[in-house]
């Protein structure tokens, strides 16, 4: 579950989601992602992302969707 959504001022102002993962707090950073996941997700939503995967599952009320993170790389 998403507990926080903010720009991490101590870490380059990265877009950050603070997630409760089975009692453990995890930060999910959206550095150069263009998939709009960060913009769509709200506090209280359920977000799941497996390690080393670009797929993110989001559930918000009746809305459920899977997104693929897209990064701008030079």
Gaussian input, Z-matrix of N, CA and C with variables (Angstrom, degrees):
# hf/3-21g

backbone

0 1
 N
 C     1     B1
 C     2     B2     1     A1
 N     3     B3     2     A2     1     D1
 C     4     B4     3     A3     2     D2
 C     5     B5     4     A4     3     D3
 N     6     B6     5     A5     4     D4
 C     7     B7     6     A6     5     D5
 C     8     B8     7     A7     6     D6
 N     9     B9     8     A8     7     D7
 C    10    B10     9     A9     8     D8
 C    11    B11    10    A10     9     D9
 N    12    B12    11    A11    10    D10
 C    13    B13    12    A12    11    D11
 C    14    B14    13    A13    12    D12
 N    15    B15    14    A14    13    D13
 C    16    B16    15    A15    14    D14
 C    17    B17    16    A16    15    D15
 N    18    B18    17    A17    16    D16
 C    19    B19    18    A18    17    D17
 C    20    B20    19    A19    18    D18
 N    21    B21    20    A20    19    D19
 C    22    B22    21    A21    20    D20
 C    23    B23    22    A22    21    D21
 N    24    B24    23    A23    22    D22
 C    25    B25    24    A24    23    D23
 C    26    B26    25    A25    24    D24
 N    27    B27    26    A26    25    D25
 C    28    B28    27    A27    26    D26
 C    29    B29    28    A28    27    D27
 N    30    B30    29    A29    28    D28
 C    31    B31    30    A30    29    D29
 C    32    B32    31    A31    30    D30
 N    33    B33    32    A32    31    D31
 C    34    B34    33    A33    32    D32
 C    35    B35    34    A34    33    D33
 N    36    B36    35    A35    34    D34
 C    37    B37    36    A36    35    D35
 C    38    B38    37    A37    36    D36
 N    39    B39    38    A38    37    D37
 C    40    B40    39    A39    38    D38
 C    41    B41    40    A40    39    D39
 N    42    B42    41    A41    40    D40
 C    43    B43    42    A42    41    D41
 C    44    B44    43    A43    42    D42
 N    45    B45    44    A44    43    D43
 C    46    B46    45    A45    44    D44
 C    47    B47    46    A46    45    D45
 N    48    B48    47    A47    46    D46
 C    49    B49    48    A48    47    D47
 C    50    B50    49    A49    48    D48
 N    51    B51    50    A50    49    D49
 C    52    B52    51    A51    50    D50
 C    53    B53    52    A52    51    D51
 N    54    B54    53    A53    52    D52
 C    55    B55    54    A54    53    D53
 C    56    B56    55    A55    54    D54
 N    57    B57    56    A56    55    D55
 C    58    B58    57    A57    56    D56
 C    59    B59    58    A58    57    D57
 N    60    B60    59    A59    58    D58
 C    61    B61    60    A60    59    D59
 C    62    B62    61    A61    60    D60
 N    63    B63    62    A62    61    D61
 C    64    B64    63    A63    62    D62
 C    65    B65    64    A64    63    D63
 N    66    B66    65    A65    64    D64
 C    67    B67    66    A66    65    D65
 C    68    B68    67    A67    66    D66
 N    69    B69    68    A68    67    D67
 C    70    B70    69    A69    68    D68
 C    71    B71    70    A70    69    D69
 N    72    B72    71    A71    70    D70
 C    73    B73    72    A72    71    D71
 C    74    B74    73    A73    72    D72
 N    75    B75    74    A74    73    D73
 C    76    B76    75    A75    74    D74
 C    77    B77    76    A76    75    D75
 N    78    B78    77    A77    76    D76
 C    79    B79    78    A78    77    D77
 C    80    B80    79    A79    78    D78
 N    81    B81    80    A80    79    D79
 C    82    B82    81    A81    80    D80
 C    83    B83    82    A82    81    D81
 N    84    B84    83    A83    82    D82
 C    85    B85    84    A84    83    D83
 C    86    B86    85    A85    84    D84
 N    87    B87    86    A86    85    D85
 C    88    B88    87    A87    86    D86
 C    89    B89    88    A88    87    D87
 N    90    B90    89    A89    88    D88
 C    91    B91    90    A90    89    D89
 C    92    B92    91    A91    90    D90
 N    93    B93    92    A92    91    D91
 C    94    B94    93    A93    92    D92
 C    95    B95    94    A94    93    D93
 N    96    B96    95    A95    94    D94
 C    97    B97    96    A96    95    D95
 C    98    B98    97    A97    96    D96
 N    99    B99    98    A98    97    D97
 C   100   B100    99    A99    98    D98
 C   101   B101   100   A100    99    D99
 N   102   B102   101   A101   100   D100
 C   103   B103   102   A102   101   D101
 C   104   B104   103   A103   102   D102
 N   105   B105   104   A104   103   D103
 C   106   B106   105   A105   104   D104
 C   107   B107   106   A106   105   D105
 N   108   B108   107   A107   106   D106
 C   109   B109   108   A108   107   D107
 C   110   B110   109   A109   108   D108
 N   111   B111   110   A110   109   D109
 C   112   B112   111   A111   110   D110
 C   113   B113   112   A112   111   D111
 N   114   B114   113   A113   112   D112
 C   115   B115   114   A114   113   D113
 C   116   B116   115   A115   114   D114
 N   117   B117   116   A116   115   D115
 C   118   B118   117   A117   116   D116
 C   119   B119   118   A118   117   D117
 N   120   B120   119   A119   118   D118
 C   121   B121   120   A120   119   D119
 C   122   B122   121   A121   120   D120
 N   123   B123   122   A122   121   D121
 C   124   B124   123   A123   122   D122
 C   125   B125   124   A124   123   D123
 N   126   B126   125   A125   124   D124
 C   127   B127   126   A126   125   D125
 C   128   B128   127   A127   126   D126
 N   129   B129   128   A128   127   D127
 C   130   B130   129   A129   128   D128
 C   131   B131   130   A130   129   D129
 N   132   B132   131   A131   130   D130
 C   133   B133   132   A132   131   D131
 C   134   B134   133   A133   132   D132
 N   135   B135   134   A134   133   D133
 C   136   B136   135   A135   134   D134
 C   137   B137   136   A136   135   D135
 N   138   B138   137   A137   136   D136
 C   139   B139   138   A138   137   D137
 C   140   B140   139   A139   138   D138
 N   141   B141   140   A140   139   D139
 C   142   B142   141   A141   140   D140
 C   143   B143   142   A142   141   D141
 N   144   B144   143   A143   142   D142
 C   145   B145   144   A144   143   D143
 C   146   B146   145   A145   144   D144
 N   147   B147   146   A146   145   D145
 C   148   B148   147   A147   146   D146
 C   149   B149   148   A148   147   D147
 N   150   B150   149   A149   148   D148
 C   151   B151   150   A150   149   D149
 C   152   B152   151   A151   150   D150
 N   153   B153   152   A152   151   D151
 C   154   B154   153   A153   152   D152
 C   155   B155   154   A154   153   D153
 N   156   B156   155   A155   154   D154
 C   157   B157   156   A156   155   D155
 C   158   B158   157   A157   156   D156
 N   159   B159   158   A158   157   D157
 C   160   B160   159   A159   158   D158
 C   161   B161   160   A160   159   D159
 N   162   B162   161   A161   160   D160
 C   163   B163   162   A162   161   D161
 C   164   B164   163   A163   162   D162
 N   165   B165   164   A164   163   D163
 C   166   B166   165   A165   164   D164
 C   167   B167   166   A166   165   D165
 N   168   B168   167   A167   166   D166
 C   169   B169   168   A168   167   D167
 C   170   B170   169   A169   168   D168
 N   171   B171   170   A170   169   D169
 C   172   B172   171   A171   170   D170
 C   173   B173   172   A172   171   D171
 N   174   B174   173   A173   172   D172
 C   175   B175   174   A174   173   D173
 C   176   B176   175   A175   174   D174
 N   177   B177   176   A176   175   D175
 C   178   B178   177   A177   176   D176
 C   179   B179   178   A178   177   D177
 N   180   B180   179   A179   178   D178
 C   181   B181   180   A180   179   D179
 C   182   B182   181   A181   180   D180
 N   183   B183   182   A182   181   D181
 C   184   B184   183   A183   182   D182
 C   185   B185   184   A184   183   D183
 N   186   B186   185   A185   184   D184
 C   187   B187   186   A186   185   D185
 C   188   B188   187   A187   186   D186
 N   189   B189   188   A188   187   D187
 C   190   B190   189   A189   188   D188
 C   191   B191   190   A190   189   D189
 N   192   B192   191   A191   190   D190
 C   193   B193   192   A192   191   D191
 C   194   B194   193   A193   192   D192
 N   195   B195   194   A194   193   D193
 C   196   B196   195   A195   194   D194
 C   197   B197   196   A196   195   D195
 N   198   B198   197   A197   196   D196
 C   199   B199   198   A198   197   D197
 C   200   B200   199   A199   198   D198
 N   201   B201   200   A200   199   D199
 C   202   B202   201   A201   200   D200
 C   203   B203   202   A202   201   D201
 N   204   B204   203   A203   202   D202
 C   205   B205   204   A204   203   D203
 C   206   B206   205   A205   204   D204
 N   207   B207   206   A206   205   D205
 C   208   B208   207   A207   206   D206
 C   209   B209   208   A208   207   D207
 N   210   B210   209   A209   208   D208
 C   211   B211   210   A210   209   D209
 C   212   B212   211   A211   210   D210
 N   213   B213   212   A212   211   D211
 C   214   B214   213   A213   212   D212
 C   215   B215   214   A214   213   D213
 N   216   B216   215   A215   214   D214
 C   217   B217   216   A216   215   D215
 C   218   B218   217   A217   216   D216
 N   219   B219   218   A218   217   D217
 C   220   B220   219   A219   218   D218
 C   221   B221   220   A220   219   D219

   B1=1.4430
   B2=1.5287
   B3=1.3182
   B4=1.4576
   B5=1.5308
   B6=1.3353
   B7=1.4644
   B8=1.5201
   B9=1.3411
   B10=1.4548
   B11=1.5097
   B12=1.3325
   B13=1.4612
   B14=1.5208
   B15=1.3473
   B16=1.4627
   B17=1.5229
   B18=1.3141
   B19=1.4605
   B20=1.5191
   B21=1.3153
   B22=1.4590
   B23=1.5326
   B24=1.3182
   B25=1.4670
   B26=1.5258
   B27=1.3169
   B28=1.4596
   B29=1.5296
   B30=1.3215
   B31=1.4637
   B32=1.5328
   B33=1.3199
   B34=1.4663
   B35=1.5379
   B36=1.3228
   B37=1.4777
   B38=1.5285
   B39=1.3336
   B40=1.4625
   B41=1.5200
   B42=1.3394
   B43=1.4600
   B44=1.5249
   B45=1.3459
   B46=1.4587
   B47=1.5194
   B48=1.3359
   B49=1.4566
   B50=1.5162
   B51=1.3261
   B52=1.4582
   B53=1.5251
   B54=1.3317
   B55=1.4615
   B56=1.5177
   B57=1.3340
   B58=1.4546
   B59=1.5237
   B60=1.3229
   B61=1.4620
   B62=1.5231
   B63=1.3325
   B64=1.4697
   B65=1.5208
   B66=1.3378
   B67=1.4597
   B68=1.5129
   B69=1.3192
   B70=1.4649
   B71=1.5312
   B72=1.3337
   B73=1.4529
   B74=1.5207
   B75=1.3239
   B76=1.4558
   B77=1.5175
   B78=1.3338
   B79=1.4598
   B80=1.5218
   B81=1.3173
   B82=1.4553
   B83=1.5229
   B84=1.3392
   B85=1.4618
   B86=1.5286
   B87=1.3235
   B88=1.4590
   B89=1.5268
   B90=1.3260
   B91=1.4631
   B92=1.5265
   B93=1.3045
   B94=1.4654
   B95=1.5286
   B96=1.3142
   B97=1.4650
   B98=1.5260
   B99=1.3326
   B100=1.4625
   B101=1.5263
   B102=1.3306
   B103=1.4696
   B104=1.5309
   B105=1.3194
   B106=1.4702
   B107=1.5351
   B108=1.3208
   B109=1.4666
   B110=1.5278
   B111=1.3176
   B112=1.4682
   B113=1.5246
   B114=1.3099
   B115=1.4638
   B116=1.5310
   B117=1.3178
   B118=1.4684
   B119=1.5251
   B120=1.3329
   B121=1.4701
   B122=1.5252
   B123=1.3484
   B124=1.4587
   B125=1.5293
   B126=1.3223
   B127=1.4614
   B128=1.5227
   B129=1.3314
   B130=1.4584
   B131=1.5194
   B132=1.3318
   B133=1.4627
   B134=1.5235
   B135=1.3002
   B136=1.4534
   B137=1.5230
   B138=1.3244
   B139=1.4690
   B140=1.5174
   B141=1.3232
   B142=1.4636
   B143=1.5223
   B144=1.3332
   B145=1.4634
   B146=1.5175
   B147=1.3140
   B148=1.4599
   B149=1.5264
   B150=1.3098
   B151=1.4608
   B152=1.5289
   B153=1.3289
   B154=1.4676
   B155=1.5345
   B156=1.3183
   B157=1.4574
   B158=1.5241
   B159=1.3145
   B160=1.4616
   B161=1.5242
   B162=1.3274
   B163=1.4580
   B164=1.5266
   B165=1.3465
   B166=1.4640
   B167=1.5168
   B168=1.3448
   B169=1.4560
   B170=1.5241
   B171=1.3329
   B172=1.4661
   B173=1.5208
   B174=1.3507
   B175=1.4670
   B176=1.5213
   B177=1.3282
   B178=1.4555
   B179=1.5178
   B180=1.3321
   B181=1.4672
   B182=1.5144
   B183=1.3270
   B184=1.4632
   B185=1.5249
   B186=1.3195
   B187=1.4530
   B188=1.5243
   B189=1.3326
   B190=1.4592
   B191=1.5153
   B192=1.3149
   B193=1.4489
   B194=1.5185
   B195=1.3177
   B196=1.4530
   B197=1.5224
   B198=1.3133
   B199=1.4588
   B200=1.5236
   B201=1.3138
   B202=1.4458
   B203=1.5193
   B204=1.3157
   B205=1.4687
   B206=1.5113
   B207=1.3304
   B208=1.4559
   B209=1.5260
   B210=1.3083
   B211=1.4609
   B212=1.5233
   B213=1.3101
   B214=1.4617
   B215=1.5263
   B216=1.3053
   B217=1.4670
   B218=1.5138
   B219=1.3075
   B220=1.4743
   B221=1.5084
   A1=108.74
   A2=116.10
   A3=121.47
   A4=109.04
   A5=115.56
   A6=121.51
   A7=111.94
   A8=116.94
   A9=120.62
   A10=111.43
   A11=115.20
   A12=122.25
   A13=105.89
   A14=116.17
   A15=118.49
   A16=110.93
   A17=115.50
   A18=122.82
   A19=106.71
   A20=117.35
   A21=122.27
   A22=109.08
   A23=116.61
   A24=122.04
   A25=112.61
   A26=117.99
   A27=120.79
   A28=112.15
   A29=115.89
   A30=120.32
   A31=110.13
   A32=116.74
   A33=123.84
   A34=114.21
   A35=117.95
   A36=122.71
   A37=112.18
   A38=117.38
   A39=120.71
   A40=110.34
   A41=115.82
   A42=120.93
   A43=106.10
   A44=116.88
   A45=121.12
   A46=110.95
   A47=115.99
   A48=121.98
   A49=107.60
   A50=117.11
   A51=122.71
   A52=106.41
   A53=115.83
   A54=121.77
   A55=110.89
   A56=116.08
   A57=122.07
   A58=106.70
   A59=116.15
   A60=122.24
   A61=108.54
   A62=116.42
   A63=122.88
   A64=111.42
   A65=116.28
   A66=121.46
   A67=114.57
   A68=117.36
   A69=122.32
   A70=108.73
   A71=116.92
   A72=120.29
   A73=110.29
   A74=116.30
   A75=122.87
   A76=109.21
   A77=116.58
   A78=121.23
   A79=108.31
   A80=115.27
   A81=121.83
   A82=106.87
   A83=116.68
   A84=122.19
   A85=110.71
   A86=115.85
   A87=123.27
   A88=106.52
   A89=116.63
   A90=121.47
   A91=111.36
   A92=118.75
   A93=121.43
   A94=110.54
   A95=117.18
   A96=122.41
   A97=110.80
   A98=116.50
   A99=121.64
   A100=112.69
   A101=118.15
   A102=121.39
   A103=113.20
   A104=118.83
   A105=125.17
   A106=113.24
   A107=118.59
   A108=120.57
   A109=110.38
   A110=117.22
   A111=120.73
   A112=110.99
   A113=116.96
   A114=121.04
   A115=111.73
   A116=117.03
   A117=122.53
   A118=112.74
   A119=117.07
   A120=121.94
   A121=111.27
   A122=114.67
   A123=121.69
   A124=109.66
   A125=116.23
   A126=120.83
   A127=108.09
   A128=115.97
   A129=122.09
   A130=113.28
   A131=117.54
   A132=121.41
   A133=109.87
   A134=115.40
   A135=122.34
   A136=107.61
   A137=117.42
   A138=122.59
   A139=108.30
   A140=115.11
   A141=119.97
   A142=109.16
   A143=116.15
   A144=122.46
   A145=108.41
   A146=115.94
   A147=120.83
   A148=109.81
   A149=116.76
   A150=122.36
   A151=109.72
   A152=116.34
   A153=123.76
   A154=113.23
   A155=117.76
   A156=121.99
   A157=109.30
   A158=117.04
   A159=121.68
   A160=111.83
   A161=117.09
   A162=121.80
   A163=110.54
   A164=115.22
   A165=122.03
   A166=108.28
   A167=116.98
   A168=123.15
   A169=108.08
   A170=116.63
   A171=121.60
   A172=109.21
   A173=115.70
   A174=120.96
   A175=107.43
   A176=115.29
   A177=122.40
   A178=108.21
   A179=116.45
   A180=119.21
   A181=109.79
   A182=117.26
   A183=122.04
   A184=112.33
   A185=117.56
   A186=123.40
   A187=110.02
   A188=116.47
   A189=122.10
   A190=107.97
   A191=116.68
   A192=119.58
   A193=110.28
   A194=115.22
   A195=122.35
   A196=107.82
   A197=115.47
   A198=121.69
   A199=109.60
   A200=115.82
   A201=121.40
   A202=107.27
   A203=115.49
   A204=119.81
   A205=109.32
   A206=115.95
   A207=122.02
   A208=107.55
   A209=115.70
   A210=120.79
   A211=111.76
   A212=115.58
   A213=121.69
   A214=106.52
   A215=115.66
   A216=120.40
   A217=108.85
   A218=116.17
   A219=120.31
   A220=110.12
   D1=140.12
   D2=179.71
   D3=-79.56
   D4=120.52
   D5=179.74
   D6=-101.36
   D7=-22.36
   D8=-178.88
   D9=-153.29
   D10=152.08
   D11=178.80
   D12=-143.75
   D13=117.04
   D14=-173.25
   D15=-162.79
   D16=171.18
   D17=170.82
   D18=-93.52
   D19=121.58
   D20=-177.21
   D21=-77.86
   D22=96.51
   D23=-175.43
   D24=-66.10
   D25=-20.64
   D26=178.13
   D27=-89.04
   D28=-5.29
   D29=-176.78
   D30=-134.55
   D31=63.88
   D32=173.79
   D33=62.52
   D34=20.55
   D35=-178.74
   D36=60.59
   D37=30.62
   D38=178.70
   D39=-63.35
   D40=142.35
   D41=172.32
   D42=-66.67
   D43=127.88
   D44=-171.33
   D45=-134.52
   D46=137.47
   D47=168.80
   D48=-111.69
   D49=131.56
   D50=174.19
   D51=-97.81
   D52=119.23
   D53=-171.82
   D54=-120.03
   D55=135.91
   D56=172.73
   D57=-87.77
   D58=110.66
   D59=-179.44
   D60=-111.48
   D61=90.33
   D62=179.02
   D63=55.74
   D64=43.84
   D65=177.55
   D66=91.26
   D67=-7.64
   D68=179.13
   D69=-106.59
   D70=131.35
   D71=178.42
   D72=-83.97
   D73=127.00
   D74=-179.30
   D75=-124.89
   D76=146.56
   D77=174.90
   D78=-105.92
   D79=133.31
   D80=176.13
   D81=-115.76
   D82=115.31
   D83=-176.05
   D84=-96.15
   D85=140.09
   D86=175.19
   D87=-117.66
   D88=88.02
   D89=-169.94
   D90=-81.91
   D91=-62.25
   D92=178.45
   D93=-123.30
   D94=23.68
   D95=-177.76
   D96=-69.15
   D97=137.01
   D98=178.74
   D99=-116.11
   D100=13.59
   D101=-175.77
   D102=-79.38
   D103=-9.87
   D104=179.63
   D105=75.04
   D106=8.39
   D107=178.71
   D108=-58.21
   D109=-47.19
   D110=-178.26
   D111=-58.85
   D112=-39.76
   D113=-178.81
   D114=-68.16
   D115=-34.48
   D116=-176.01
   D117=-79.06
   D118=-39.88
   D119=-174.16
   D120=-68.34
   D121=139.92
   D122=178.14
   D123=-122.23
   D124=159.39
   D125=174.92
   D126=-58.99
   D127=132.89
   D128=-178.11
   D129=100.81
   D130=-15.70
   D131=177.93
   D132=-71.89
   D133=158.86
   D134=175.93
   D135=-99.07
   D136=125.76
   D137=179.99
   D138=-128.83
   D139=134.92
   D140=177.96
   D141=-133.36
   D142=130.87
   D143=176.39
   D144=-142.50
   D145=125.63
   D146=178.15
   D147=-79.24
   D148=148.50
   D149=176.90
   D150=-58.33
   D151=139.07
   D152=178.52
   D153=64.33
   D154=21.54
   D155=178.36
   D156=-118.43
   D157=150.56
   D158=175.59
   D159=-99.64
   D160=2.69
   D161=-178.97
   D162=-93.51
   D163=131.56
   D164=179.00
   D165=-123.90
   D166=128.26
   D167=175.61
   D168=-99.02
   D169=130.69
   D170=-179.30
   D171=-126.52
   D172=131.05
   D173=174.24
   D174=-126.39
   D175=123.90
   D176=179.50
   D177=-133.59
   D178=98.96
   D179=-176.09
   D180=63.24
   D181=-119.97
   D182=179.38
   D183=-87.81
   D184=-10.62
   D185=-178.11
   D186=-83.59
   D187=125.98
   D188=174.50
   D189=-133.24
   D190=135.03
   D191=179.41
   D192=-156.30
   D193=157.84
   D194=175.49
   D195=-117.25
   D196=132.48
   D197=-179.38
   D198=-120.33
   D199=150.01
   D200=171.40
   D201=-107.47
   D202=122.78
   D203=179.43
   D204=-65.78
   D205=137.46
   D206=-179.66
   D207=-124.50
   D208=123.13
   D209=-176.54
   D210=-112.27
   D211=143.03
   D212=174.79
   D213=-88.40
   D214=118.40
   D215=179.20
   D216=-123.59
   D217=133.87
   D218=177.98
   D219=-102.87

